[in-house]
Amino acid sequence: MNLLELVKNRYSCRDYQSCDVEQEKIDYIMECVRYAPSAVNKQPWRFHIVRSDDEKAKMQQCYAREWFKTAPLYIIASVLHDEEWVRADGKHHGDIDIAIAVEHLCLAATEQGLATCWVCNFDSALCKELFDLPESEEPAVLIPLGYAADEPKEKKRKEMKDIVC
């Protein structure tokens, strides 16, 4: 599948099959993440793979939606603020870098026949506390990962003329 087809196939899944995700697929996805570019190649991120029932219950406290509970595993994508590049004018690039890495993750998962969803509307402070993350580590995105049990909805996209000038 070419990149345009892959991008068109990726969607925000909100219902997952109960089957496990094969370790080989997780390893492949995380290898794709490892090669994501970042400002000054700082790679200011950490990815926590959450699989145990106890850890999954903690995740579900951070984002209490019924559909979220259907995922067989989650990934916490965190910014390491003590490692991120800061531009001369003070702009921090950790959020940009984690976004690039997470999109690598989502596209790699799609290529492997898996589904994901970006979850940013979660209780970041509670996540940090429940998973005992260090002060400089900020959980930025939660990603449920698994085989889709739903179908993608039609994507409404702006016209090319509305985004390119």
ABEGO torsion letter per residue (X at the ends): XBAAAAAAABBBBABBBABBBBAAAAAAAAAAAAABBBBGGAGBBBBBBBABAAAAAAAAAABBBAAAAABABBBBBBBBAAABBBBAAGBBAAAAAAAAAAAAAAAAAAAAGBBBBBBABBBAAAAAAAAGBBAABBBABBBBBEBBABBBBBBBBBBAAAABX
